[in-house]
Amino acid sequence: MYNLAAHVWKFLLKRRGKLYIRNKESLPTDTGFVIACSHKGWVDVVALGAAILPHQIHFMAKKELFNHILTSNVLKKLNAFPVDRNNPGPSSIKTPIKLAKEGHIVGIFPSGTRTEEDVPLKRGAVTIASIAKVPIVPAVYKGPANVKELFSKVPIVISFGKPIYLGEDKLTKDRLADVSNHLTASIRALEETAR
């Protein structure tokens, strides 16, 4: 179901016009990794999934989206998995760590939908990548945030940054802060160039 949905969305977004995918060649090809992407709404999720084809992304999504059995089944077929953003604990990172270790791509939106989610989710992305021993790829989405804006002439831009390799160093509190700051700076730099 994922491949079909992603290819359909890619076709529709291209038909709409003004779809720009930048620096895709910088994505790692020999390992799983974590993509940390800016977030405005549901459009950026499907645009990111379409942009990274033929690869698939396993998306971290808030657990409330899985409350209804029908929605839950669809999301799971689209490679989404639930996480409790209000009360994140060790169990919240088990699934993404396992996926990344197995060579999959894990998609996280560090800015979430509320600004207070910014810091803990960036740290979560760094923690997952560090434990799984995979790189983090900063990414930025610029474009429509909803269905109405999809019918406008606003271009869609997906920009990937250079992978951040964490190495084998122990993830101390200071190291976590340093890499989180590096990730923040990388995303902000991409946002400037995506305008």
C-alpha positions in Angstrom: 0.0 0.0 0.0 2.9 2.4 0.8 4.5 2.2 -2.6 1.2 2.7 -4.4 0.2 5.7 -2.3 3.7 7.3 -2.6 3.8 6.9 -6.4 0.2 8.3 -6.7 1.1 11.3 -4.6 4.4 11.9 -6.5 2.4 11.8 -9.8 -0.2 14.2 -8.5 2.4 16.6 -7.0 4.3 16.6 -10.3 1.1 17.2 -12.3 0.4 20.1 -10.0 3.8 21.6 -11.0 6.6 23.2 -9.2 7.9 20.2 -7.2 11.6 20.6 -6.3 13.6 17.9 -4.6 17.1 19.1 -3.6 20.2 17.3 -2.6 18.6 13.8 -2.7 22.1 12.5 -3.7 23.3 13.3 -0.2 21.2 10.6 1.3 23.1 7.6 2.7 22.8 4.5 0.6 24.6 1.9 2.7 22.7 2.2 6.1 19.5 3.0 7.7 19.1 6.5 8.9 16.8 9.0 10.6 15.3 11.9 8.7 14.5 14.9 10.8 12.2 17.2 8.8 10.4 20.4 9.4 6.6 20.1 9.8 3.6 22.2 8.8 0.8 19.7 8.2 -0.1 16.4 6.5 1.1 17.6 3.1 4.7 17.5 4.1 4.4 13.9 5.2 3.2 12.7 1.8 5.6 15.0 -0.1 8.5 13.7 1.9 7.4 10.1 1.2 7.1 10.8 -2.5 10.4 12.6 -2.6 12.4 9.8 -1.2 11.1 7.0 -3.6 12.0 4.3 -4.3 12.9 4.1 -0.6 10.3 3.9 2.1 10.0 5.9 5.3 8.7 4.6 8.6 7.0 7.6 10.2 6.7 8.4 13.8 3.2 9.6 14.5 1.3 10.8 17.6 -0.6 7.9 19.2 -3.9 9.8 19.1 -4.0 9.2 15.3 -4.3 5.4 16.0 -7.4 5.6 18.3 -9.8 4.6 15.5 -9.2 1.0 14.2 -9.8 1.9 10.6 -7.4 4.9 10.7 -4.9 2.8 12.7 -4.9 0.0 10.1 -4.3 2.5 7.2 -1.5 4.3 9.0 0.2 1.0 9.8 0.0 0.0 6.2 1.7 3.4 5.3 4.6 2.5 7.7 3.5 4.8 10.5 3.9 3.8 14.1 2.5 5.4 17.3 4.4 7.4 19.9 3.2 9.2 23.0 4.5 12.7 22.6 3.1 13.9 25.9 4.7 11.2 27.9 7.7 9.8 25.9 9.5 7.0 27.6 12.1 4.3 26.8 9.4 2.3 25.0 8.8 5.2 22.6 12.2 4.7 21.0 12.3 0.9 20.8 10.5 0.7 17.5 12.4 3.4 15.6 15.8 2.1 17.0 14.9 -1.4 15.8 13.8 -0.1 12.3 17.0 2.0 11.9 19.2 -0.9 13.0 17.6 -3.1 10.4 18.5 -0.6 7.7 15.2 1.2 7.4 14.6 5.0 7.2 12.8 6.5 10.2 11.0 9.8 9.7 10.7 12.2 12.6 9.2 15.7 12.5 11.1 17.4 15.3 9.1 20.6 15.3 5.9 18.6 15.7 2.7 20.6 15.5 3.4 22.7 18.6 6.5 24.7 19.3 7.1 23.2 22.8 7.7 19.8 21.1 10.8 21.2 19.3 13.5 20.4 21.8 12.5 17.0 23.1 11.8 15.6 19.6 15.1 16.8 18.3 16.8 15.1 21.2 14.7 12.0 20.6 15.9 11.9 17.0 19.5 12.2 18.2 19.0 9.6 20.8 17.5 7.1 18.3 20.3 7.7 15.8 23.0 7.3 18.5 21.7 4.1 19.9 21.0 2.6 16.4 24.4 3.9 15.3 23.0 5.5 12.1 23.3 9.1 10.7 20.6 11.8 11.0 19.6 13.6 7.8 18.2 17.1 8.3 15.4 17.9 5.8 13.1 20.8 5.2 9.6 21.1 3.6 8.4 24.3 2.1 5.0 24.6 0.5 1.3 24.1 1.0 0.1 23.1 4.5 -3.4 22.0 3.6 -5.8 21.0 0.8 -6.8 24.6 -0.1 -3.1 25.6 -0.5 -2.5 22.6 -2.7 -4.7 24.2 -5.3 -2.6 27.4 -5.2 0.6 28.0 -7.1 2.8 27.8 -4.1 5.8 25.6 -5.0 6.7 22.5 -3.0 10.4 22.2 -2.1 12.0 19.3 -0.2 15.6 19.9 0.7 17.9 17.3 2.2 21.0 18.3 4.2 24.3 16.6 4.7 24.0 13.5 7.0 25.2 14.0 10.6 27.3 11.1 11.7 27.4 10.6 15.4 30.3 8.2 15.6 30.9 5.8 18.4 31.2 8.4 21.2 29.0 7.8 24.3 25.9 10.0 24.2 26.5 12.2 27.2 24.2 15.1 28.2 26.6 17.5 26.6 27.0 15.4 23.4 23.2 15.2 23.1 22.9 19.0 23.4 25.7 19.6 20.9 24.3 17.3 18.2 20.7 18.6 18.8 22.1 22.1 18.3 23.9 21.0 15.2 20.6 19.5 13.9 18.7 22.7 14.7 21.3 24.8 12.8 21.3 22.5 9.8 17.5 22.6 9.5 17.5 26.4 9.9 20.2 26.7 7.2 18.1 24.6 4.9 15.0 26.7 5.6 16.9 29.8 4.4 18.0 28.2 1.2 14.6 26.7 0.5 12.9 30.2 0.3 
